[in-house]
């Protein structure tokens, strides 16, 4: 029986066994052009690994055009730009996320197809780590160039509710998030990335059975509007606003959120006409430069200021609230005279830098001195680098290296 749900960004349709639409939803890789099908040799022989793949087309995901995805052995595709330890937390397309280990059997493979209009990933005859007696699973996720996403399930030997989530999250659905740079409380001069999940689609795993499928049809978003007139007159359920500086239509909650706030775009939401937006928009800020620092994952609600954090991530305070979206950034006053205190400060700063350089030369030339020993005992790698608690059930993934081994009778993937 067909079941349909509206999730604001997508409409999902679940097709049960025996539905006539199932045959058209499943991507038959065995019948496809073999030059378009790649069996990933590394992922097919490892456990908890992920590999980046370039697409031959732009795939619209929550309104964002993506050209690169990351396939993981755990039954999901990571859709984020920054590869980090918490791939399972958010920004995923997950037909069936679980603790799969393709290296258990020589018949287990992770393969993908890209024919220019669809990119499909199939986890074929994979087993659960430590629960191999449950049998093998075969399922796939297909990303269509139109933005449509299809989950196909060919072989699900046991009910998904029986799969343990102790060592690895078990979930099915979609998720996206935006990233904000925050100062680190432990190291004030450094900044860390915090990922806030702004939307998630969770499927009812009891509906996932053999010979079933789920189809996600994308709904219009603010990002699709290319002009101010179309943006401000939009009848979407989102509160779309136009930013004249960025020439972008947005609700303020997408992957460009930090840039949206940095350019003061949130202040324009109360403007009525495009003429007012163009005339009153004289603010500009230098584009931010992302830093590869610490990554913390947490979830955010659009209706409350508090954050509900993913089980495997550390709770972080909310750096913004809906009431603070429109706050303006401080502006510099031009033409201010240079005071004597400023000159004294510059001289002191130069002297301090010179002292630090001399101290460094002294420490390098006298490694056994008390000063050198003091800094060695407090060297930076003793400082905390990741803000995740050391849970035993966290699913950590590492990105694969280009070199790998092949399974007998299979062709190595060109993109790893």
FIMAR-346080 format. One record per residue (C-alpha): x, y, z. Coordinates in pm, 1 decimal. Layout:
N
> X,Y,Z
...
This chain:
416
> 0.0,0.0,0.0
> 137.8,339.9,-105.5
> 214.0,577.3,181.2
> 292.5,944.1,121.4
> 433.3,1204.4,363.0
> 525.4,1571.0,322.5
> 855.1,1666.5,491.2
> 872.2,2037.3,384.9
> 1178.6,1980.5,165.3
> 1075.3,1640.8,24.2
> 767.5,1428.5,-25.9
> 831.1,1061.0,49.2
> 638.7,769.9,-98.1
> 681.5,416.3,36.7
> 608.2,129.0,-201.0
> 548.3,-215.2,-54.1
> 614.2,-559.0,-204.4
> 409.7,-629.6,-513.4
> 366.8,-266.1,-615.4
> 385.1,-215.8,-991.7
> 618.6,85.1,-956.1
> 898.7,-115.4,-790.8
> 1050.8,-239.6,-1115.7
> 1099.7,114.3,-1244.8
> 1255.1,236.4,-919.5
> 1529.8,-26.0,-886.7
> 1852.1,47.9,-1079.9
> 1960.3,-284.5,-1231.2
> 2338.8,-262.7,-1229.1
> 2377.9,-611.5,-1373.0
> 2194.4,-502.1,-1688.6
> 2362.1,-159.8,-1708.8
> 2657.3,-67.8,-1926.3
> 2958.0,-219.4,-1751.1
> 3169.3,86.1,-1830.2
> 2934.5,289.7,-1610.6
> 2941.5,49.9,-1312.9
> 3234.8,54.8,-1071.5
> 3292.2,-192.7,-790.3
> 3486.0,-7.9,-524.0
> 3772.9,-235.9,-431.5
> 3860.7,-59.8,-105.9
> 3511.0,-26.7,36.2
> 3433.3,-383.9,-65.3
> 3723.3,-511.2,145.4
> 3711.6,-292.0,455.4
> 3498.3,-198.0,755.7
> 3396.5,155.9,853.3
> 3562.8,326.4,561.2
> 3442.3,610.6,339.4
> 3548.9,726.7,-6.2
> 3483.1,1050.2,-195.1
> 3333.4,1021.8,-542.3
> 3291.2,1293.8,-806.5
> 2957.4,1302.7,-985.6
> 2920.8,1363.2,-1358.1
> 2631.5,1603.9,-1293.9
> 2517.0,1859.1,-1037.3
> 2287.8,1691.6,-786.8
> 2039.6,1922.9,-606.2
> 2023.5,1831.8,-236.4
> 1798.6,2050.4,-20.4
> 1833.5,2310.6,-295.0
> 2216.4,2299.8,-299.2
> 2399.3,2176.9,-609.4
> 2656.7,1912.0,-516.2
> 2926.2,1761.3,-737.9
> 3093.9,1539.4,-476.6
> 2961.8,1279.8,-232.9
> 3120.1,1029.5,5.4
> 3019.8,663.5,2.9
> 3047.3,482.2,337.7
> 3051.1,109.5,403.9
> 2778.4,158.5,666.8
> 2492.3,183.9,418.7
> 2477.9,560.6,362.0
> 2615.1,845.7,148.8
> 2766.9,1145.6,324.0
> 2666.1,1471.2,151.0
> 2884.4,1719.5,341.2
> 3193.2,1908.3,226.4
> 3405.9,1853.9,539.0
> 3511.5,1497.4,611.4
> 3514.5,1440.9,987.4
> 3480.9,1161.3,1241.0
> 3106.9,1202.7,1285.9
> 2989.1,1118.2,934.7
> 2688.3,933.5,1075.7
> 2550.1,1236.7,1262.2
> 2398.7,1445.2,982.1
> 2425.1,1549.2,615.1
> 2349.5,1202.5,484.2
> 2140.3,1003.4,240.6
> 2083.7,676.0,425.3
> 1881.9,391.4,274.9
> 1986.6,175.9,573.8
> 2261.3,303.2,801.8
> 2401.7,21.0,1017.6
> 2726.4,-151.6,1112.9
> 2786.2,-331.9,783.7
> 3120.8,-500.2,719.5
> 3175.0,-573.7,347.4
> 3511.5,-737.7,422.6
> 3341.1,-1035.3,589.7
> 3255.0,-1213.0,264.5
> 3421.3,-1225.7,-75.8
> 3073.5,-1191.3,-227.0
> 3006.7,-859.7,-48.5
> 3061.8,-551.3,-262.3
> 2998.1,-177.7,-263.0
> 2939.6,-69.2,-621.2
> 2813.4,244.6,-789.5
> 2684.0,358.5,-1127.5
> 2695.8,700.5,-1293.0
> 2534.6,735.5,-1635.0
> 2505.6,1114.0,-1641.7
> 2146.5,1131.5,-1519.2
> 2153.1,903.3,-1214.6
> 2416.8,811.4,-956.2
> 2332.5,486.2,-776.1
> 2518.5,312.4,-494.2
> 2444.4,-50.5,-411.3
> 2548.7,-236.6,-99.7
> 2535.1,-590.4,-232.6
> 2524.5,-898.2,-5.3
> 2674.3,-715.2,293.8
> 2667.8,-853.7,648.9
> 2636.0,-686.6,986.5
> 2954.8,-685.5,1192.9
> 2924.9,-950.0,1466.6
> 2575.0,-1050.4,1347.3
> 2665.5,-1238.5,1032.0
> 2413.4,-1510.6,1118.2
> 2130.8,-1266.8,1038.4
> 2210.0,-1305.3,668.5
> 2314.6,-1070.4,389.0
> 2154.3,-737.5,295.6
> 2119.7,-593.7,-56.0
> 1989.3,-239.7,-103.8
> 2072.7,79.1,-293.8
> 2033.2,455.7,-306.1
> 1984.0,637.8,-637.6
> 2044.0,1012.9,-679.0
> 1872.9,1145.9,-991.4
> 1980.5,1466.4,-1164.9
> 1631.3,1608.5,-1105.7
> 1689.1,1590.7,-729.4
> 1476.0,1281.5,-685.0
> 1614.9,1022.9,-440.6
> 1513.3,655.8,-442.9
> 1591.1,388.1,-184.1
> 1554.7,33.2,-313.2
> 1552.4,-276.9,-93.2
> 1605.3,-612.8,-261.2
> 1709.5,-831.9,34.4
> 1636.1,-743.1,400.7
> 1662.9,-1077.7,586.9
> 1545.1,-955.1,930.0
> 1327.0,-667.0,1052.4
> 1534.2,-350.7,1080.1
> 1404.6,-298.3,1434.9
> 1606.4,-606.9,1538.0
> 1937.5,-449.2,1431.6
> 2134.3,-329.1,1733.4
> 2239.5,37.1,1746.2
> 2491.8,-15.3,2027.1
> 2805.2,-0.2,1812.1
> 2666.5,200.4,1520.6
> 2360.4,422.7,1456.0
> 2071.7,250.6,1277.9
> 1851.9,486.9,1077.8
> 1707.0,552.2,735.3
> 1628.0,885.5,575.7
> 1778.3,1222.3,482.0
> 1951.9,1498.3,674.9
> 2121.0,1829.8,605.4
> 2299.1,2091.1,816.2
> 2483.1,2421.7,801.9
> 2821.7,2503.7,951.7
> 2917.2,2791.2,1180.1
> 3267.0,2894.2,1291.7
> 3282.8,2943.1,1669.3
> 3571.8,3047.4,1896.9
> 3708.2,2755.9,2096.9
> 3663.0,2807.9,2474.5
> 3978.7,2609.7,2549.6
> 4197.3,2785.0,2292.3
> 4055.0,3138.7,2249.1
> 4274.1,3225.2,1949.6
> 4148.3,2927.6,1748.3
> 3807.8,2861.8,1593.3
> 3615.2,2540.5,1544.3
> 3339.7,2432.5,1312.0
> 3002.4,2351.1,1461.4
> 2751.9,2169.2,1241.2
> 2384.8,2243.6,1307.0
> 2127.4,2011.3,1157.8
> 1835.0,2216.9,1029.8
> 1623.6,1936.3,881.6
> 1590.8,1559.4,896.1
> 1361.5,1301.6,737.9
> 1333.7,985.0,946.6
> 1173.1,685.9,781.3
> 969.0,430.1,969.3
> 1215.7,139.5,964.3
> 932.3,-108.7,1017.5
> 829.4,-34.8,657.1
> 1171.0,-138.5,520.6
> 1132.4,-493.7,391.6
> 1255.9,-704.7,104.8
> 1119.3,-589.4,-232.9
> 1017.4,-244.1,-110.8
> 1122.6,108.6,-206.9
> 1105.4,470.9,-91.7
> 1093.0,763.7,-333.8
> 1176.1,1122.0,-228.4
> 1052.8,1399.7,-457.6
> 1212.5,1740.1,-386.4
> 991.6,2036.9,-307.9
> 1074.6,2395.7,-412.8
> 1305.9,2594.7,-185.0
> 1398.0,2962.8,-157.9
> 1736.0,2897.4,-322.2
> 1574.4,2822.2,-656.6
> 1457.5,3185.1,-700.6
> 1709.5,3382.9,-905.0
> 1551.3,3729.4,-881.8
> 1426.3,3956.6,-606.8
> 1076.3,3977.3,-752.7
> 1033.9,3600.5,-760.1
> 1176.1,3572.0,-408.8
> 959.5,3829.4,-229.1
> 643.9,3713.6,-408.2
> 713.0,3346.0,-340.8
> 421.9,3149.5,-199.4
> 640.9,2877.4,-49.9
> 589.3,2765.0,306.5
> 939.2,2900.1,380.2
> 989.4,3264.7,478.1
> 1199.5,3364.2,177.9
> 1404.9,3686.6,186.6
> 1621.6,3848.3,-79.7
> 1979.6,3959.6,-9.8
> 2086.5,4220.2,-264.3
> 2457.2,4194.2,-175.3
> 2470.1,3819.0,-239.2
> 2197.7,3823.0,-506.7
> 2043.9,3525.2,-328.5
> 1703.1,3420.6,-204.3
> 1703.1,3228.0,121.4
> 1509.3,3149.1,435.6
> 1831.7,3196.3,631.0
> 1848.5,2826.9,712.3
> 2062.8,2649.2,455.7
> 2431.6,2573.9,397.1
> 2502.8,2940.2,325.2
> 2380.8,3057.0,664.1
> 2716.7,3189.9,789.8
> 2766.2,3393.6,473.3
> 2404.7,3511.1,500.5
> 2471.8,3646.6,851.1
> 2819.9,3778.2,771.5
> 2680.2,4007.5,501.7
> 2395.8,4124.0,723.5
> 2129.2,3967.9,502.6
> 1910.1,3878.2,799.0
> 1841.0,4248.1,855.5
> 1653.5,4273.9,524.3
> 1363.7,4047.8,618.3
> 1139.9,4338.4,715.8
> 1181.6,4518.1,381.3
> 879.3,4506.8,151.3
> 989.7,4591.6,-200.3
> 1292.2,4511.0,-413.7
> 1355.2,4885.3,-459.2
> 1387.7,4927.3,-83.4
> 1627.1,4631.9,-68.8
> 1848.8,4771.7,-345.1
> 1854.4,5128.1,-206.5
> 1909.2,5037.4,156.7
> 2167.8,4768.6,99.7
> 2504.7,4937.0,135.5
> 2653.3,4687.4,377.4
> 2925.8,4449.7,267.0
> 3167.6,4232.5,456.3
> 3474.5,4037.3,348.3
> 3397.0,3674.5,277.4
> 3475.5,3440.5,563.5
> 3755.1,3187.6,530.1
> 3673.0,2843.3,672.1
> 3932.9,2685.7,898.5
> 4000.0,2316.0,929.6
> 3971.0,2308.8,1306.1
> 3760.7,2104.6,1546.9
> 3422.6,1974.8,1432.8
> 3125.1,1941.7,1664.0
> 2789.4,1808.2,1549.5
> 2460.5,1905.2,1703.3
> 2101.2,1948.5,1594.1
> 1903.4,2269.1,1577.7
> 1533.2,2344.5,1575.6
> 1392.2,2638.0,1381.6
> 1124.2,2696.7,1643.8
> 1321.1,2686.7,1969.3
> 1648.4,2841.2,2076.7
> 1778.4,2535.9,2262.5
> 1967.5,2255.6,2087.0
> 1897.4,1884.6,2092.5
> 2229.9,1712.5,2045.1
> 2301.5,1387.8,1856.4
> 2364.4,1103.0,2102.2
> 2726.0,1059.2,1996.4
> 2814.3,1430.3,1994.8
> 2887.6,1677.7,2271.0
> 2621.4,1934.8,2354.8
> 2714.2,2284.7,2246.1
> 2541.7,2618.1,2324.5
> 2335.4,2773.0,2048.9
> 2541.0,3058.2,1896.8
> 2230.7,3226.6,1761.5
> 1860.2,3255.3,1816.1
> 1578.7,3351.6,1584.8
> 1556.2,3685.3,1758.8
> 1922.0,3748.9,1688.2
> 1918.5,3670.2,1319.4
> 1865.6,4034.0,1227.8
> 2143.9,4173.4,1445.4
> 2387.3,4392.5,1253.5
> 2762.4,4366.6,1261.7
> 2972.3,4657.2,1400.6
> 3095.1,4900.9,1136.9
> 3426.2,5086.3,1126.7
> 3441.5,5466.4,1139.8
> 3645.5,5608.0,857.2
> 3886.4,5896.4,900.2
> 3946.1,5854.4,1277.6
> 4279.5,6005.8,1389.4
> 4556.2,5781.6,1523.5
> 4597.6,5849.9,1895.6
> 4918.0,5833.4,2098.0
> 4792.8,5522.4,2275.5
> 4764.9,5342.9,1941.2
> 5128.3,5425.8,1858.0
> 5244.8,5304.3,2200.2
> 5047.0,4983.3,2149.5
> 5210.5,4920.1,1812.4
> 5558.5,4975.3,1960.4
> 5486.2,4735.3,2246.4
> 5355.2,4475.0,2002.6
> 5674.0,4498.4,1795.0
> 5887.4,4462.3,2106.7
> 5681.8,4161.0,2219.8
> 5724.2,3989.7,1882.2
> 6098.0,4055.1,1891.1
> 6117.1,3906.4,2241.2
> 5928.9,3596.5,2130.0
> 6164.3,3549.5,1833.5
> 6472.0,3585.5,2056.4
> 6323.2,3341.9,2308.1
> 6259.3,3090.9,2030.2
> 6617.5,3118.6,1908.7
> 6744.3,3069.6,2262.7
> 6523.6,2763.1,2324.1
> 6629.2,2600.4,1995.9
> 6996.9,2656.7,2074.9
> 6962.4,2544.1,2440.0
> 6721.0,2246.1,2435.7
> 6812.1,2138.1,2788.6
> 6744.3,2475.0,2952.3
> 6459.5,2523.2,3198.2
> 6267.8,2737.8,2950.2
> 6290.7,2471.3,2678.4
> 6174.9,2196.8,2915.3
> 5884.3,2415.3,3027.3
> 5750.5,2450.3,2671.9
> 5816.7,2086.1,2579.6
> 5602.3,1968.4,2870.0
> 5323.1,2194.2,2746.9
> 5356.0,2135.9,2373.9
> 5037.1,2182.9,2170.0
> 4958.9,1816.8,2101.8
> 4875.5,1780.0,2469.6
> 4587.8,2021.6,2419.8
> 4243.1,1882.0,2336.3
> 4194.8,1864.1,1960.6
> 3849.5,1705.5,1927.0
> 3540.1,1793.6,2124.6
> 3382.8,1448.4,2118.2
> 3345.5,1231.5,2420.8
> 3510.8,892.4,2399.3
> 3202.5,673.4,2373.1
> 3259.9,308.3,2291.4
> 2957.1,299.0,2061.1
> 3064.0,587.4,1837.1
> 3083.4,496.6,1470.8
> 3409.7,645.7,1348.1
> 3500.6,635.7,981.1
> 3829.9,696.1,807.7
> 3873.5,808.5,449.2
> 4029.6,547.5,222.3
> 4362.5,591.1,45.1
> 4390.2,571.3,-335.2
> 4574.8,237.4,-336.5
> 4373.3,-76.9,-263.0
> 4329.9,-444.7,-331.6
> 4073.9,-597.8,-563.8
> 3833.0,-875.7,-497.3
> 3874.8,-1165.7,-734.7
> 3684.2,-1114.0,-1058.2
> 3602.7,-745.5,-997.5
> 3733.7,-424.7,-1148.2
> 3892.1,-162.6,-921.5
> 3710.0,169.6,-903.1
> 3883.5,453.9,-1082.4
> 3760.4,709.9,-828.6
> 3852.9,636.0,-470.9
